[in-house]
Amino acid sequence: ALSVLGEHAAPHVATIVRRLEDEDEKVRRAAVEAIGDLREHAAPHAAAIAERLEHEEERVRRAAVRALSVLGEHAAPHVATIVRRLEDEDEKVRRAAVEAIGDLREHAAPHAAAIAERLEHEDVDVRCAALRALGDLGEHAVPHAA
């Protein structure tokens, strides 16, 4: 994973971002995952990652959600788009979105109610992810704990 290379991989982020437009779905997904692995070095590319939240391929959407989940404050402008993925047609994307909102903690706090609604979801994995996410949101989830 590129995260091991840290700042040494940073000069290559732009090249990786260009792979987001590759003709092959596997390459696009790998590029999103690689950008997520770069964490703070990928922060300038949060918007490019967020664009993939609307991608037609579920694996690319899921990879984008996961990549944004590690960008903290840099992902904050895109939390509303992640919240829309809570209604994704694919259960893995929905679950990843719930987990990402929990990972983003205070940056996602305004969306705690949307997570709390997932406690009644038909998919047990989504319900479990919602419980973990509300726990991660800590005091921001208290109004929704009832």
Secondary structure, 3 states (H helix, E strand, C coil): CHHHCHHHCHHHHHHHHHHHHCCCHHHHHHHHHHHHHCHHHHHHHHHHHHHHHHCCCHHHHHHHHHHHHCCHHHCHHHHHHHHHHHHCCCHHHHHHHHHHHHHCHHHCHHHHHHHHHHHHCCCHHHHHHHHHHHHHHHHHHHHHCC
